[in-house]
């Protein structure tokens, strides 16, 4: 049985997640925003800010990841057809 698994789904998750995680850490550091869901008291406003920043950066990561994967595949296809 052939076990050829595509790496594309892993990359489609990893690039946006890494972008959102690191980007939110940088943004929260710049604005001195600190909120830990598990140790701080529940605050809906801080929770929404935390989830919102991560969500927006994740979405931006999806767009950027798709653009670069599409650019990479189109440039490799052009190289294959030109040979």
C-alpha positions in Angstrom: 0.0 0.0 0.0 1.4 3.4 -1.0 1.8 5.8 2.0 2.5 9.0 0.0 1.1 11.7 2.2 1.0 15.3 0.9 2.9 17.9 2.9 0.6 20.7 1.7 -2.0 20.4 4.5 0.7 20.6 7.1 2.2 23.7 5.5 -1.3 25.2 5.1 -1.7 25.0 8.8 1.8 25.7 10.0 2.5 29.0 8.1 -0.7 30.8 9.3 -0.3 29.4 12.9 3.3 30.5 13.1 2.4 33.9 11.7 -0.5 34.4 14.2 1.5 33.1 17.2 4.6 35.1 16.7 2.7 38.2 15.4 0.4 38.2 18.4 3.4 37.9 20.8 5.1 40.9 19.1 1.9 43.0 19.1 1.1 42.2 22.7 4.7 43.0 23.7 4.7 46.4 21.9 1.4 47.4 23.5 2.2 45.8 26.9 -0.9 43.7 26.8 -0.8 40.7 29.2 -3.7 38.2 29.5 -3.5 34.6 30.4 -6.8 32.7 29.9 -5.9 30.1 32.5 -4.3 32.1 35.3 -5.9 35.6 35.1 -9.5 36.3 36.2 -12.0 36.0 33.4 -12.3 39.3 31.4 -14.4 39.1 28.2 -12.8 42.2 26.7 -9.3 40.9 27.1 -10.3 37.5 25.9 -11.9 39.0 22.7 -8.8 41.1 22.1 -6.6 38.0 22.5 -8.7 35.8 20.2 -9.3 38.6 17.7 -5.7 39.5 17.2 -4.8 35.8 16.8 -7.7 35.3 14.4 -6.9 38.2 12.2 -3.2 37.3 12.0 -4.1 33.7 11.3 -6.3 34.8 8.4 -3.5 37.1 7.0 -1.2 34.1 7.3 -3.6 32.0 5.3 -3.7 34.6 2.5 0.1 35.0 2.5 0.7 31.3 2.6 -1.7 30.6 -0.3 0.0 33.4 -2.3 3.5 32.0 -1.8 2.4 28.4 -2.5 0.6 29.5 -5.6 3.6 31.6 -6.7 6.0 28.7 -6.0 3.9 26.2 -8.0 3.4 28.6 -10.9 7.1 29.4 -11.1 8.0 25.7 -11.0 5.4 24.9 -13.7 6.9 27.6 -15.9 10.4 26.1 -15.5 9.1 22.7 -16.4 7.3 23.9 -19.5 10.3 26.0 -20.7 12.7 23.0 -20.7 
